Every structure is written in C-alpha cells, then in structure tokens.
Amino acid sequence: MIDQVQGTRDKYVPAANQAGTPMGVFGTSAHHTHRRRRAALSPLFSKACAANAEGLVYDKFDLLVKRLDAQIARDGCSDVRAAFICYTTDVVSEYCLGQSFGLLQDETKGKEWHDSLRALAKTIPYTRQFNWIIPLSQKIPLSFMRTVSPDMARVAGMHHDMEAQASQAVREHEQEEKSNSELPYHRNPREKFAVFRALLQNDGLPPHEKLFNRISHEAVTLMAAGGETTASTLMMAVYFILADKENILPRLREEVESVMSTGVSRPSVAELESLPWLTAVIKETLRISTLTARLTRVAPDEALVYKDWVLPAGTAVSMTIREISFDPEIFPSPMEFRPERWLPGNPNLERCNRHLMAFGRGSRMCLGINLAHAELYIALAFLFRNREFELHDTVRDRDVDFTRDFFVGETSASGKGVRVKYAKLSV
C-alpha cells in the first residue's frame, strides 16, 4: 500500500477519455472538476431517490419476466444477458430521462441497443490508445459511418441521441427561466430530463458546464454504464444460482417467502437487504463480476512512497479490482462461488466486506450504486420465485468467465451466452 493519506488524485487522461465522454464525470481527469460535476449529479442518485424509484424497478422487472417467458416459449431458451441489459437500461433511462427506452417491449430495439453497447465495449481497447477515435466518429455523417464501420456508427448514434435530448432540455429550461417559473432545486427521478434538469439548475456549475454538448456526456455515461455493468452481474448470478440450484435456490426462496408472508407483494429494498442469504449471493456475485479495467490515477502534486520506491509526482499508477477480488489470501478458493463467505458468523466477514470493491471506493466510486442495488435485489429475489429455470447449453469457461477486457469483463469470443429454459419437472 502506498504510504500516504490520499490527497488530490487525477484520473490518467488516456484512461479517462477511453469512453469518448471527456466532459462527463467518468471522463473527467482533473480532481476538482470531477468533484464539482459529481456533486451536481449526486442528489439524483441518493439512497432516498433510489428508494422512491422502487416501484419503477418492480414495473420493469414484471416486463422482464414477460420477455423471458415469451422468448422461451418461442425459441426454447433465452439469453439472459441481453434481456437484463433491456431491463437495466429501461430502468435507468426512465429514472434519468423520464421516459423509458422501451427495450423490454420491443425486441428489435432491444437487440439494437444491445449491439450498440457491445460495439462501445469493443472500441475500448483501441480508444484507450487512440482517444481521438470516438470524437472523430461523431463528426462523420452516420450514413457513411454505417457503411465503413457499423459498430462505430452505433456508438456515434448514442452520442447524437443524447445530444438531441440535452439540447431540448436546455431549450425548455431557458423557456422556464424566462417565464419565472418556480422550479424545485432537487428534481425527482422519472421526471422528464431529470438528469439534465439537475445539472441545469445546479448553482455550483458555471454556465459553460451547462452547455448541451457537455451535459450530454453525462447521459451517455449513465445509459451505457448504468445498463451494462448491472446486467453483467445479473447474468453471472443466474448462472451460479442455477449451476448449484439444489443448494442455493431453496434457501433463497425460503427467505423471500418470509418477507412475502407479511402480505406485502412488493417488499422494499431495505427489507430485501435484511435477508442474509440473498445478500450473500449478491455480494459473492459482485466479487466475481468486478471490472477488468485498470483504474489509473495520478497524484499531480506529491511523490508517492511504496516500500523502498518513490514514485515522482505525476506518475500514473494503477491496478485492477480483480486483483483484490481474486486474491486467495483474502478470498480462499477465489474461483469458487461461495456465498457463505458473506454470512454472519464467518470470522473473516469484516475482512471480506472491507475488500469488496465492486463499486469502487473514494470520490470516484460508482454513482449509481443505490439504483444498482435496487435492481439486483428485486430481480434476484423474485426471478426464481414462481418459475423453474435451468441452464441451456451453458459452459462456464466459454460463456461465463471473463477472458477479455473491454473495461467491463467479456467472455470468450466463442461464447454463446448464459441461456435459460424451463426446467422439466418430474411427475
């Protein structure tokens, strides 16, 4: 461990720019600029705001189950990662923009969005080295881009869509200001353009930080990251639950039924978080599904001391969260799925909790942690309650384990995805 209390920490510029959103919180390099931009967004993602959106999450979960049912009835199986991306993206789009993308109700749109996220992920190894790729693609006509690079055209299309919505939000905000409308400072999620309005009404941001092309970067980040990471975690959870369903599922169902016995059809996330086995399953999945990217930082004003080495100010330093999550000294047999690590009574529980860093730590930890928790707890509490799923032609080393780094982990290029079907019940 580096022997200093953390001071100013910038993000390494090439790492910050890899997603093509240098004006959003994820792509902001400078420490103080990041703090200002994040502070403007944080109220929208507070625990209280996420709790107020639990009804939204439940509504989208109901649509998710219908989607899975329809696909299995038609095709015999369903690719859960693709379905989960639709679920998480519909949640975050309605939460942030006031209108769902409607991916769960339109398979064509869902596939196009899934392809767009896959395209964005595939660009990461290149944009890390050549930060100019995504900005350049946005300046080229989409019709031409679709011909020469369909993947980059999808990425550019995401940026254009968010710029259009941000521009409309700016116009509406200016009209409201001219009419002297009394507007609340803290916007509720699910309002139209909630994320843009939160930024436009924030007194801590200077005018140049409220331009449509700047705030659109926040939306691109939220739509992409808010859907992909949680969907990937849910995919892994489904695999590990069904791969050991005899040991995991009965206990999971028993806990959920204990909450449902009160007569509440939609228990709060706080109630679900009190269930130790469900929480253990989620934490173990988060441990295994952590990001593969290096989170590179720079101390611009001070030298860092590590044992006998002195790293000069301005030196880029990084590691991956996976190095912690798969450290056998912290998590024995790290490749094994062991929810019992996280149960009360484990003498190493405090150490495990201290080293669970799936959402990061410090001033740059995941902004959407509370919303992600709501999606994870609700989906995994109720997905298996009334349905008997089983895995369909799913192999762990091909379809589950990460073998490639696209910032988020990616499975083998030959992978077929985690697919499920209805279990054949014995009579």
C-alpha positions in Angstrom: 0.0 0.0 0.0 1.2 3.5 -0.8 2.3 5.2 2.4 0.3 8.5 2.1 -3.2 9.7 3.0 -5.0 10.3 -0.2 -4.8 13.9 -1.4 -5.6 15.2 -4.9 -5.9 12.4 -7.3 -6.5 13.0 -11.0 -7.5 10.4 -13.5 -4.9 9.4 -16.0 -6.1 11.2 -19.2 -5.9 8.3 -21.7 -8.0 6.2 -19.3 -10.4 9.0 -18.7 -11.0 9.6 -22.4 -11.4 5.9 -23.4 -15.2 6.0 -23.5 -15.4 9.2 -25.5 -17.1 11.3 -22.8 -14.3 13.6 -21.5 -16.8 16.2 -20.3 -18.8 13.7 -18.2 -18.0 12.6 -14.6 -16.4 9.3 -15.9 -14.2 11.0 -18.4 -13.2 14.0 -16.2 -9.5 13.8 -15.4 -9.0 16.8 -13.1 -9.8 16.1 -9.4 -11.5 19.3 -8.6 -13.5 19.5 -11.8 -14.7 16.0 -11.1 -15.8 16.8 -7.6 -17.9 19.8 -8.9 -19.5 17.7 -11.7 -20.2 14.8 -9.4 -21.7 17.0 -6.7 -24.3 18.2 -9.2 -25.4 14.6 -10.0 -25.2 13.0 -6.6 -28.6 14.2 -5.2 -30.4 12.4 -8.1 -28.7 9.1 -7.1 -29.1 9.3 -3.3 -30.4 6.3 -1.4 -33.7 8.2 -0.8 -34.2 8.9 -4.5 -33.4 5.2 -5.4 -36.0 4.1 -2.7 -38.6 6.4 -4.3 -38.0 4.6 -7.6 -38.6 1.1 -6.3 -42.0 1.0 -8.0 -40.3 1.7 -11.3 -37.8 -1.1 -10.8 -40.6 -3.5 -10.0 -42.6 -2.4 -13.0 -39.6 -3.1 -15.3 -39.0 -6.4 -13.6 -42.5 -7.5 -14.4 -41.9 -6.7 -18.1 -38.6 -8.6 -17.9 -40.3 -11.8 -16.8 -42.9 -11.4 -19.6 -40.0 -11.0 -22.0 -38.2 -14.1 -20.8 -41.5 -16.1 -20.9 -42.2 -15.1 -24.4 -38.7 -15.8 -25.7 -38.5 -19.3 -24.0 -42.0 -20.2 -25.3 -41.0 -19.1 -28.8 -37.3 -20.2 -29.0 -37.0 -22.8 -26.3 -34.4 -20.6 -24.4 -33.5 -17.0 -23.6 -30.1 -15.2 -23.5 -30.4 -13.6 -20.1 -27.6 -11.0 -20.5 -29.4 -9.5 -23.5 -32.7 -9.5 -21.5 -31.1 -8.0 -18.4 -29.5 -5.2 -20.5 -33.0 -4.2 -21.6 -34.2 -4.4 -18.0 -31.4 -2.2 -16.5 -31.4 0.2 -19.4 -35.2 0.7 -19.3 -34.9 1.4 -15.6 -32.0 3.9 -15.9 -33.5 5.7 -19.0 -36.8 6.3 -17.2 -35.1 7.2 -14.0 -32.8 9.8 -15.6 -34.7 11.0 -18.7 -38.3 10.5 -17.6 -39.1 8.1 -20.5 -38.1 4.5 -20.8 -36.3 3.4 -24.0 -39.0 0.7 -24.2 -36.5 -2.1 -24.9 -38.4 -4.8 -23.0 -41.4 -4.2 -25.1 -39.7 -4.1 -28.5 -37.2 -6.9 -29.2 -35.9 -5.1 -32.3 -35.0 -2.0 -30.3 -33.6 -4.2 -27.5 -31.3 -6.0 -29.9 -30.1 -2.7 -31.5 -29.3 -1.3 -28.1 -27.5 -4.5 -27.0 -25.5 -4.3 -30.3 -24.7 -0.6 -29.5 -23.3 -1.4 -26.1 -21.3 -4.4 -27.4 -19.9 -2.0 -30.1 -18.9 0.6 -27.5 -17.2 -2.1 -25.4 -15.3 -3.4 -28.4 -13.9 0.0 -29.1 -12.4 0.4 -25.6 -9.0 -1.4 -26.3 -8.5 0.9 -29.2 -9.8 4.2 -27.7 -7.5 3.7 -24.7 -4.6 4.1 -27.1 -6.2 6.5 -29.6 -8.5 8.8 -27.7 -9.5 10.6 -30.9 -11.4 7.7 -32.4 -14.9 8.3 -30.9 -14.8 12.2 -31.2 -13.8 11.8 -34.9 -16.6 9.3 -35.5 -19.2 11.8 -34.2 -18.1 14.3 -36.9 -18.6 11.9 -39.8 -22.1 11.5 -41.3 -23.8 8.5 -39.8 -24.8 7.2 -43.3 -21.2 7.0 -44.2 -20.2 5.5 -40.8 -22.8 2.8 -41.2 -21.0 1.7 -44.4 -17.4 1.7 -43.2 -17.9 0.8 -39.5 -21.4 -0.3 -38.2 -20.0 -0.6 -34.7 -18.6 3.0 -34.6 -21.8 4.2 -36.2 -23.8 2.7 -33.3 -21.5 4.5 -30.8 -21.8 7.8 -32.6 -25.6 7.3 -32.8 -25.7 7.0 -29.0 -23.9 10.4 -28.7 -26.2 12.1 -31.2 -29.3 10.9 -29.5 -28.2 12.2 -26.1 -27.1 15.5 -27.6 -30.6 15.9 -29.1 -32.3 15.3 -25.8 -29.8 17.5 -23.9 -30.4 20.3 -26.4 -34.2 20.1 -25.9 -33.7 20.1 -22.1 -31.6 23.3 -22.4 -34.3 25.0 -24.5 -37.1 24.0 -22.1 -35.0 25.2 -19.1 -34.4 28.6 -20.8 -38.1 29.0 -21.5 -39.0 28.2 -17.9 -36.4 30.7 -16.7 -37.9 33.4 -18.9 -41.4 32.7 -17.6 -40.0 32.9 -14.0 -41.4 29.5 -13.1 -40.7 28.4 -9.6 -38.7 25.2 -10.0 -37.6 22.9 -7.2 -33.8 22.5 -7.0 -33.9 18.8 -6.3 -35.6 17.1 -9.2 -37.2 13.7 -8.6 -36.1 10.8 -10.8 -38.6 9.8 -13.5 -39.3 13.4 -14.4 -38.7 14.4 -18.0 -35.0 15.1 -18.5 -34.4 14.7 -14.7 -30.6 14.3 -15.1 -30.3 17.3 -17.4 -32.5 19.5 -15.2 -30.5 18.5 -12.1 -27.4 19.9 -13.9 -29.0 23.0 -15.4 -30.5 24.1 -12.0 -27.3 23.4 -10.0 -25.8 26.7 -8.7 -22.4 25.0 -8.3 -21.9 24.6 -12.0 -20.7 27.6 -14.1 -22.6 28.4 -17.3 -20.1 26.7 -19.6 -20.7 23.4 -17.7 -24.4 23.6 -18.7 -24.0 23.5 -22.4 -25.9 20.8 -24.2 -22.8 19.0 -25.6 -21.3 18.9 -22.1 -24.3 17.5 -20.2 -25.0 15.0 -23.0 -21.8 13.3 -22.0 -23.3 12.6 -18.5 -26.3 10.9 -20.1 -24.2 8.8 -22.5 -22.2 7.5 -19.5 -25.3 6.8 -17.4 -27.1 5.0 -20.1 -24.2 2.8 -21.1 -22.7 2.1 -17.6 -26.0 2.0 -15.9 -27.2 -0.8 -18.1 -24.1 -2.9 -18.9 -22.5 -3.4 -15.5 -25.6 -4.4 -13.6 -26.8 -6.6 -16.4 -23.5 -8.5 -16.5 -23.7 -9.0 -12.7 -27.3 -10.4 -13.0 -26.1 -12.7 -15.8 -23.4 -14.2 -13.6 -25.8 -14.5 -10.6 -28.3 -16.5 -12.7 -25.5 -18.8 -13.9 -24.1 -19.6 -10.4 -27.6 -19.9 -8.8 -28.7 -22.4 -11.4 -25.4 -24.2 -11.6 -25.9 -25.1 -7.9 -29.6 -24.7 -7.6 -30.2 -27.6 -5.2 -28.0 -25.8 -2.6 -28.7 -22.2 -3.4 -32.4 -21.9 -4.5 -34.3 -23.5 -1.6 -32.7 -21.1 0.9 -33.2 -18.2 -1.4 -36.9 -18.9 -1.8 -37.4 -19.5 1.9 -36.0 -16.1 2.7 -38.1 -14.3 0.1 -41.2 -16.1 1.3 -40.6 -15.0 4.8 -40.8 -11.4 3.6 -43.9 -12.1 1.5 -45.7 -13.7 4.4 -46.5 -10.3 5.7 -48.8 -9.8 2.8 -46.7 -7.2 1.0 -46.4 -8.0 -2.7 -43.5 -5.6 -3.3 -41.2 -5.5 -0.3 -38.9 -2.6 -0.1 -35.2 -2.9 -1.0 -34.4 -2.2 2.7 -36.4 -5.3 3.6 -34.7 -7.4 1.0 -31.3 -6.2 2.1 -32.0 -7.7 5.5 -32.1 -11.2 4.1 -28.7 -12.7 4.8 -28.6 -15.4 2.1 -29.9 -13.2 -0.7 -27.3 -10.6 0.4 -24.6 -13.2 0.4 -25.5 -14.4 -3.1 -25.4 -10.8 -4.4 -22.1 -9.9 -2.7 -20.4 -13.1 -4.0 -21.6 -12.3 -7.5 -20.3 -8.8 -7.2 -17.0 -10.1 -6.1 -16.6 -12.4 -9.1 -18.1 -10.0 -11.7 -15.9 -7.0 -10.9 -14.5 -4.7 -13.6 -11.5 -5.9 -15.5 -10.1 -2.4 -16.4 -7.2 -0.8 -14.6 -8.4 2.3 -12.7 -5.4 4.5 -13.3 -4.8 7.5 -11.1 -2.2 10.3 -10.9 -1.0 12.2 -7.8 -0.1 15.5 -9.5 1.3 17.4 -6.5 3.2 14.8 -4.4 5.5 11.9 -4.6 4.1 8.5 -3.6 6.1 6.1 -1.4 5.7 2.4 -1.8 8.1 0.3 0.4 11.5 1.3 -0.9 10.3 3.0 -4.0 9.5 6.7 -4.5 7.1 7.5 -7.4 7.5 11.1 -8.6 4.5 13.4 -8.7 2.6 12.9 -11.9 3.3 9.2 -12.2 0.4 7.1 -13.5 -0.4 4.3 -11.0 -3.0 1.5 -11.4 -4.2 -1.9 -10.5 -7.4 -3.8 -11.2 -10.1 -4.5 -8.7 -10.0 -8.2 -9.8 -6.5 -8.4 -8.3 -8.2 -7.9 -4.9 -11.4 -9.9 -5.6 -9.4 -13.0 -6.6 -6.6 -12.7 -4.1 -6.6 -16.2 -2.4 -5.3 -14.7 0.8 -8.4 -12.6 1.2 -10.9 -14.9 -0.5 -9.8 -18.6 -0.3 -10.5 -20.6 -3.4 -11.4 -17.4 -5.2 -12.7 -19.0 -8.4 -15.4 -20.9 -6.4 -18.8 -19.4 -5.9 -19.2 -19.4 -2.1 -22.0 -17.2 -0.8 -21.3 -18.5 2.8 -18.3 -16.2 2.8 -20.7 -13.3 3.5 -22.9 -14.8 6.2 -22.9 -13.6 9.8 -20.7 -15.9 11.8 -17.8 -16.1 9.3 -14.8 -14.9 11.3 -13.4 -13.2 8.2 -16.6 -11.4 7.3 -15.3 -8.0 8.3 -12.2 -8.5 6.1 -14.4 -9.7 3.2 -16.6 -6.6 3.4 -13.6 -4.3 3.6 -12.2 -5.8 0.4 -15.5 -5.9 -1.6 -14.8 -3.1 -4.1 -17.2 -3.9 -7.0 -18.4 -0.3 -7.0 -15.0 1.2 -6.3 -14.0 3.4 -3.4 -13.4 7.0 -2.6 -14.5 10.1 -4.5 -14.9 8.2 -7.8 -16.9 5.2 -6.7 -19.9 4.2 -8.8 -22.5 7.0 -8.7 -25.4 4.6 -9.3 -24.7 2.1 -6.5 -28.1 2.6 -4.8 -30.1 2.2 -8.1 -28.0 -0.9 -9.0 -28.7 -2.4 -5.6 -32.4 -2.0 -6.1 -32.2 -3.7 -9.5 -30.1 -6.6 -8.2 -32.1 -7.3 -5.0 -35.5 -7.1 -6.7 -34.5 -9.2 -9.7 -32.7 -11.9 -7.8 -35.4 -12.1 -5.1 -38.3 -12.7 -7.4 -36.9 -14.2 -10.7 -36.9 -17.7 -9.3 -39.9 -17.4 -7.0 -42.6 -18.8 -9.4 -40.6 -20.2 -12.2 -38.4 -23.3 -12.5 -35.5 -22.4 -14.8 -32.5 -24.4 -15.8 -29.3 -23.7 -17.8 -29.4 -24.4 -21.5 -26.1 -25.3 -23.2 -24.1 -23.0 -21.0 -20.4 -23.8 -20.2 -18.7 -21.7 -17.5 -15.3 -21.3 -19.2 -16.9 -20.4 -22.5 -20.0 -18.4 -21.5 -19.4 -17.0 -18.0 -15.8 -16.5 -17.0 -14.2 -13.2 -18.3 -11.3 -13.8 -20.7 -11.2 -10.3 -22.3 -11.0 -6.8 -21.1 -13.5 -4.3 -22.6 -13.4 -2.2 -19.4 -16.2 -4.4 -18.2 -15.3 -8.1 -18.5 -16.2 -10.0 -21.6 -16.4 -13.7 -22.1 -14.8 -15.8 -24.9 -15.3 -14.7 -28.5 -16.8 -18.2 -29.0 -19.3 -17.7 -26.1 -23.0 -18.4 -26.6 -24.1 -16.5 -23.6 -25.9 -17.7 -20.4 -29.1 -19.1 -21.7 -32.0 -20.5 -19.6 -35.1 -22.6 -20.3 -37.9 -24.0 -18.2 -36.9 -27.0 -16.1 -38.6 -30.3 -16.8 -40.5 -31.1 -13.7 -40.7 -34.8 -12.6 -44.2 -36.1 -12.2 
